């Protein structure tokens, strides 16, 4: 059985459109590019295709072997790329193939020229590096190419449009641009945003819907979450927190921001309505921060502040290894602090 034919790749081909004439997936795949999200998506898609075909054939669990090309020895690769004694299908994902040494390159090219039965090889290659020539060799061997290059700024709109299309949703150009303006240019975050919008709106996405969800949230920080929590806005704090987590804001920063907001109120509240500029040096806080804490303090009592201080102290330990699920720990703490504030 041969490796199969190379796919036809066109600029901006974010979503594979190749149609196979067989239910059996191709054995050789070149994941070409350096956009991490597109690489992860392409690898997952191929593995799922192979797994589905393997389950149809024998119902067995599919072995998936991942290794970095720079760490792969010739003997290890030879073993992975050899036919199984029990004729079992398996996937071999060779990551960072641009770093491959001569022995690894030779082993991969030998396997590409004479494909072992049941072995599905996914070569993840940036397109450059010392093993740059491997790209051309794999293409000549008939690899299915999955383009995963980092998009140019002008291509992001096209990615968003294709993402919605893949979800079966029609979206106007204005709504697409609103997603870009509200979310930013990170493909992983854009894909998650498109999926959430499609699910939450039932596919009825317009500019107003996008703005309700994402307008002004491209740079949500832990301080934004904390401000909403100490203001008693449970819904707003929860939404901002989910977005901050999606953006990858570390748990420690989220916890620190919440603690900072609570501690600021605890220090300012007992002093009443003092002049922020006069108290700045005594409190060691800038006037704007004192003024903000004074405004938030109006809905807090000594008892609720004491409970909030205990919550943020516990959260500090949780995000530094004390909790099995730091996501849940942060969500719970933010929600409890928001509920304590008397609106």
C-alpha positions in Angstrom: 0.0 0.0 0.0 1.5 3.4 -0.9 1.5 6.5 1.2 -1.2 8.1 -1.0 -1.4 11.4 -2.9 -0.4 14.8 -1.8 -3.2 17.2 -1.1 -3.8 20.3 -3.1 -3.0 23.2 -0.8 -4.0 26.8 -1.4 -3.2 30.0 0.4 -5.4 30.5 3.5 -6.4 26.8 3.6 -7.1 26.8 7.3 -9.5 23.9 7.2 -8.6 20.7 5.2 -10.9 20.2 2.2 -9.2 17.1 0.9 -11.6 14.3 0.0 -10.4 10.7 0.0 -11.8 8.0 -2.2 -11.1 5.4 0.5 -12.3 5.0 4.0 -8.7 4.1 4.9 -6.7 7.2 5.9 -3.5 8.0 4.2 -0.4 6.8 6.0 2.0 9.7 5.5 1.2 13.2 6.7 3.3 16.4 6.7 2.1 19.0 9.2 3.9 22.0 7.8 4.2 25.3 9.6 4.8 26.9 13.0 1.3 28.0 14.1 0.9 25.9 17.3 -2.9 25.9 17.2 -3.2 24.8 13.6 -0.5 22.1 14.2 -2.4 20.7 17.2 -5.6 20.7 15.3 -4.2 19.0 12.3 -2.5 16.3 14.4 -5.7 15.7 16.4 -7.8 15.5 13.2 -5.5 12.9 11.6 -5.3 10.8 14.8 -9.1 10.8 15.1 -9.5 9.7 11.5 -7.1 6.8 11.9 -8.7 5.9 15.2 -12.1 5.8 13.6 -10.9 3.6 10.9 -9.1 1.3 13.3 -12.2 1.0 15.5 -14.3 0.0 12.4 -11.7 -2.6 11.6 -11.1 -4.3 14.9 -12.3 -2.2 17.8 -8.8 -2.0 19.3 -7.4 1.0 21.0 -5.0 2.9 18.8 -1.4 3.3 20.0 -0.1 6.9 19.5 3.7 7.4 19.9 5.0 11.0 20.1 8.7 11.9 20.0 10.8 14.9 19.2 13.0 14.5 16.2 16.0 16.0 17.9 15.8 13.3 20.7 15.0 10.4 18.4 17.7 7.8 17.8 17.9 5.7 14.7 17.1 2.5 16.6 14.1 3.9 18.2 12.7 5.3 15.0 13.4 2.0 13.1 11.4 0.1 15.7 8.5 2.5 15.6 8.4 2.6 11.8 8.6 -1.2 11.4 5.5 -3.4 10.9 3.8 -4.7 14.0 4.1 -8.4 14.7 0.4 -8.5 15.4 -0.5 -6.3 12.4 -1.8 -3.6 14.7 -2.3 0.0 13.4 -0.4 2.7 15.2 0.3 6.4 14.8 3.8 7.9 15.1 4.0 11.7 15.6 7.5 13.0 14.9 7.5 16.5 16.4 9.9 19.4 15.7 11.2 17.5 12.6 13.2 20.6 11.5 15.6 19.6 14.3 16.1 16.1 13.1 19.6 14.8 12.7 20.9 12.8 9.7 20.0 9.4 11.2 16.4 10.5 11.9 16.0 12.1 8.5 17.3 8.9 6.8 14.9 6.7 8.9 11.9 8.9 8.1 12.7 9.1 4.4 13.3 5.3 4.2 9.9 4.7 5.7 8.3 7.3 3.4 9.7 5.4 0.4 8.6 2.0 1.6 5.6 2.5 3.9 5.3 -0.3 6.6 1.7 -1.7 6.8 -0.4 -0.3 9.6 2.0 2.6 10.5 0.6 6.1 10.2 3.4 8.7 10.2 2.7 12.4 11.1 5.8 14.6 10.6 5.5 18.0 12.2 7.9 20.4 10.4 8.2 24.1 10.6 9.5 24.3 7.1 13.0 25.5 8.0 15.8 24.3 10.2 18.7 22.0 9.5 16.3 19.3 8.2 14.6 21.6 5.7 15.2 19.3 2.8 13.0 16.7 4.5 9.9 18.7 3.4 10.6 18.3 -0.3 11.4 14.6 0.1 8.2 13.9 1.9 6.2 15.9 -0.6 7.7 13.8 -3.4 6.9 10.6 -1.5 3.2 11.6 -1.6 2.6 13.0 1.9 -0.7 14.6 2.6 0.3 18.2 3.4 -1.5 20.1 6.1 -0.5 23.8 5.9 -0.1 25.3 9.4 1.9 28.5 8.8 1.4 31.5 11.1 -1.2 33.7 9.3 -0.4 37.2 8.2 -2.4 40.0 9.8 -4.6 40.3 6.7 -5.4 36.6 6.8 -7.0 36.6 10.3 -10.4 37.8 9.0 -10.4 34.9 6.5 -9.6 32.4 9.3 -12.6 33.7 11.4 -14.9 33.4 8.4 -13.7 29.9 7.6 -14.1 28.9 11.3 -17.7 29.9 11.3 -18.3 28.2 8.0 -16.8 25.0 9.4 -19.4 25.3 12.2 -22.2 25.6 9.7 -22.9 29.3 10.6 -23.3 32.2 8.2 -21.9 35.4 9.6 -21.9 38.9 8.0 -18.5 40.6 7.3 -19.3 43.2 10.0 -19.8 40.5 12.6 -16.6 38.8 11.6 -14.7 42.0 12.0 -16.3 42.5 15.4 -15.0 39.1 16.5 -11.5 40.1 15.4 -11.7 43.5 17.2 -13.1 42.0 20.4 -11.0 38.9 20.6 -7.6 39.7 19.0 -5.4 37.7 16.6 -4.6 34.5 18.6 -6.1 31.6 16.5 -6.8 29.3 19.5 -8.7 32.1 21.2 -10.5 33.0 18.0 -11.6 29.4 17.4 -12.9 29.1 21.0 -14.8 32.4 20.6 -16.4 31.3 17.3 -17.4 28.0 18.8 -18.9 29.6 21.9 -20.8 32.2 19.9 -22.2 29.5 17.6 -23.3 27.4 20.6 -24.7 30.2 22.8 -26.6 32.1 20.0 -27.9 29.0 18.2 -26.0 30.2 15.1 -27.7 33.6 15.0 -24.6 35.8 15.2 -24.7 39.5 14.4 -22.6 42.4 15.5 -24.8 43.0 18.6 -24.3 39.4 19.7 -20.5 39.6 19.3 -20.3 42.9 21.2 -22.4 41.4 24.1 -19.9 38.6 24.5 -16.5 40.0 23.5 -16.4 43.8 23.0 -13.5 45.2 24.9 -12.4 41.8 26.3 -9.3 41.3 24.2 -7.1 42.4 27.0 -9.0 41.3 30.1 -6.7 41.0 33.1 -6.8 39.7 36.6 -7.4 43.2 37.9 -10.5 43.5 35.7 -11.9 40.3 37.3 -11.0 41.5 40.8 -12.7 44.9 40.3 -15.9 43.3 39.2 -15.8 40.8 42.1 -15.4 43.3 44.8 -18.1 45.5 43.2 -20.5 42.6 43.7 -21.0 41.9 40.0 -21.1 38.1 40.1 -22.1 37.7 36.4 -19.6 40.2 35.1 -16.8 38.8 37.3 -17.6 35.2 36.1 -17.6 36.2 32.5 -14.4 38.2 32.8 -12.7 35.3 34.6 -13.6 32.8 32.0 -12.2 35.1 29.3 -9.0 35.7 31.3 -8.5 32.0 31.7 -9.1 31.5 28.0 -6.5 34.2 27.3 -4.1 32.2 29.5 -3.8 34.6 32.5 -2.0 32.5 35.2 -3.9 31.4 38.3 -1.4 33.1 40.5 -1.9 36.5 38.9 -5.7 36.1 39.2 -5.4 35.2 42.8 -3.0 38.0 43.5 -5.3 40.6 41.8 -8.3 39.4 43.9 -6.2 39.5 47.1 -4.9 43.0 46.3 -8.4 44.4 45.7 -9.8 42.9 48.9 -6.8 44.0 51.0 -7.0 47.5 49.6 -10.7 47.8 50.7 -9.8 46.4 54.1 -7.2 49.1 54.6 -9.2 52.0 53.3 -12.7 51.2 54.7 -12.0 51.9 58.4 -10.7 55.4 57.5 -13.9 56.7 56.1 -14.0 59.4 53.4 -10.5 60.7 53.7 -8.6 62.7 51.0 -6.9 60.1 48.8 -4.0 62.5 48.1 -3.4 63.2 51.8 -3.5 59.5 52.8 -1.4 58.2 49.9 1.9 58.3 51.7 0.5 56.9 55.0 -1.1 53.9 53.2 1.6 53.5 50.7 -1.0 53.4 47.9 -1.4 55.8 44.9 -4.4 58.2 45.3 -6.3 56.6 42.4 -6.2 53.2 44.1 -7.4 54.7 47.4 -10.3 56.4 45.6 -11.2 53.2 43.8 -11.1 51.2 47.1 -13.3 53.9 48.8 -15.9 53.5 46.1 -15.9 49.7 46.4 -15.9 49.8 50.2 -19.4 51.2 50.4 -21.0 47.7 50.0 -18.7 46.0 52.5 -19.0 45.4 56.3 -16.3 44.4 58.7 -17.7 40.8 58.8 -17.9 40.4 55.1 -14.4 41.8 54.6 -13.1 39.4 57.2 -14.6 36.5 55.3 -13.2 37.8 52.0 -9.7 38.1 53.5 -10.0 34.4 54.6 -11.1 33.4 51.1 -8.2 35.1 49.3 -5.7 33.7 51.8 -7.0 30.2 51.1 -6.9 30.9 47.3 -3.3 32.0 47.6 -2.4 28.5 48.9 -4.7 26.7 46.4 -3.1 28.2 43.3 0.4 27.4 44.6 -0.2 23.7 44.7 -2.8 23.3 47.4 -5.7 22.6 45.1 -6.2 19.7 42.7 -8.2 21.9 40.4 -6.9 25.5 40.4 -9.5 26.6 37.8 -12.3 25.6 40.1 -10.5 27.2 43.1 -10.3 30.5 41.4 -13.8 30.4 40.1 -15.2 29.5 43.5 -13.2 32.3 45.3 -14.2 35.0 42.8 -17.9 33.9 43.1 -17.8 33.9 46.9 -16.2 37.4 47.1 -18.7 38.8 44.6 -21.6 37.4 46.7 -20.3 38.8 49.9 -20.5 42.4 48.7 -23.8 44.0 49.5 -25.1 45.6 46.3 
